[in-house]
Amino acid sequence: MTSASADEGLRFAVLAVSQGQWGERIADHIRRSCPDSWMVRHWSAPRVLPAVIDDPADYLPAQLPQAELVLALGETPGVAQLVPDIVKMSGAHSVIAPIDRNETLPPGLVKQLRAWLADLGVAVVFPKPFCSLTETTYNRPPILETYDDPIIRRFARRFGWPQFRLTVDAQGRIDAATIARDSACGCGLAVARGLIGCPVDQAEYEAGMLHHHFPCLAGMSQDADYKDTLMHVSGHILREAVQAQIQNHLAPKPYFRPMGRVDSEAQAG
């Protein structure tokens, strides 16, 4: 397996397949902010596709760029049905099919697409939401899943679950903010920029507000797995990422002993 430092300068071909503004924004951000060694190509699928696609050739171009990784950024279930043929045409070995809105990839279609790609020997992950992707896992409990694929891992080093680098000055304000890993949509970078000058004890709250106003691309319909909206799940991910960086700069929360409580050690004595 190629290490992170060794593969940094190697060519990496990514094919982003979009179907509307959601996917186009993600593809554009990745293209603008990826390493120089990456080659990000983009194909726009038809905006209108039938519920069941009998012959994918009717909706695919004559040829597609060669790629190692396909990003399936469809907005209707039809795009997922095209993915196996897109993989064959592009020669891709791995697929990321994020679920930021459940209507784009219903659970039954996820199961089908996973089986189709397994038959082709192609690795696939379905991060729900996209910003839950790390180098080894995707999703959050109670549906956390693991994976082991070097191509997806290479992508996830740069885009997925946000990782911040925040520094705090002597006055307790964030004076520098960068990202080690951005959200695929660019929300992480936008939040990092917005946190500069923020009092550290307000940073987690401010990150949530910045996430909300970016705006997040995840949906607001209730998700059956999380019992929450995917936009809220995305917000939790981002605030946790900020909290991980600032926790050593926060004053400990006071502990109040309830009246009449006796510690177990005192009881034992």
Protein Blocks (a to p, Z undefined) as FASTA:
>chain_A
ZZfklmmmpccddddddfbjklmmmmmmmmmmmcfkbccddddddfbdcfbdfblmlmpc
fbdcddfbdcdfbfbfklmmmmmmmmmmnopabdcdddfbfklmgfklmmmmmmmmmmno
pacdddddfklpcfkbgcjdfkbccdddfklmmmmmmgccddddddddfkopafbdcdfb
dcfkommmmmmmmmgopafklmmmmmmmmmmmmpacbdfbdcfklopafklmmmmmmmmm
mmmmmmmmpccddddddehiacfklmmZZ
